[in-house]
């Protein structure tokens, strides 16, 4: 029998998998002629796809092995790869935000 924490985590992962799948499909099909928005959509595609994989992996791990098993002990390589994708996407989004702020400040001078 599952305890309350496992059920909450499984529901959380189900919601995350569902929403990140929607986001991934949206950003994969996003089309615009504006270069900055295309780059932003690709970064958000990476983040959404990595979030989908991580949540699916986490949910399956909990469903199969319970909470006592560390995700990194099941497959350290996969954990590192997924977290790297999340980090890369996040860094790209941050660079775009910083670039936008810097560009808007220099325009106002």
N, C-alpha and C positions, 0 to 999 in steps of 0.2 A: 504494500500500500504506500502511496506517495504521501509525503508530508506537505503541509501548506506551502512551505518555501519552494519546494520543487514545482508544485502546481503554478505558483505565481511566476516563477522563472520560465516555465514552459509557455504560459500564456503571453508573457512579455516577449519571448522569442518568436512566438507565432505572430504577434502584432508587428514586430520588427521585420520579420521575413516578408510579411504581406506588404507593409508600407515601403520597404526598400525595393521590393520587386516592382511596385508601381513606379517609384522614382527612377529605377534603372531603366525601365521601358521608356519612360518619358524622356530622359536625357539621352538615351540611345537614338531616339527618333527626332530630337530637337534640331531644327534647321533654321538658320538665320544667315544673313549676309554680313553681319557685324562680327568681325574677327574676335574681339574680346568676349563676346557672348558665346561664341563657338568654343573657345578655350575654357571658359567657365563651365559650360555644359559638359565638356569632356572630363574636367576635374570632378564635377558632381556625379558623373557617371561612374568614375573610379570609386569614389566614396560610397555611393549607393550600392554598387556591386560588391564591394568589400564588406559592407555592413550586412548585405544579404547572406554572403557566404559565412561570415562570422556567426550571425544569429542562427543560421541553419545548423552549422557545426556545433554550436553551443547547445542548442535544443536537442539535437540527436544525441550528443554526449550525455546530457542529463537524463534523457529518456532511456538510454541503454545502460548507463553505468551508475546513475544516481549522482548526488552532489558530492560524495566523498572522493570522487576521482577528479584530479586536476586536468583541465583541458590540455595543458602543455605536456603532461605526461603521456597522453594518448598519441599525439602527433606533434612534437615540437616544431618540425619543419613547416607543417601546414599553419600552425599558430603564428609562427614568425612571418610567413608569407602574407597571411591575411592582415596581420597588424601592420606590416610594411605598406601594403596597399592603402590602408586607412591613413597611415602617416603621410604617404606621398600625396594623396588626394587632399588631405587637410593642409599640407604645406602649400600646394598649388593654389588652393582657395585663399589662404592667407596672403600669398604673394599678389594675387589679383586684387584683394582688398587694399593692401598697402599701396599697390601701384595706382589704384583708383584714387585713394586719398592724396597721394603725392601729386598726381596729375591735376586733380581739382584744386589743390593749393597753389600750384604754379600757374594755373589759368587765372586765378583770382588776383595774382600780383600785378 
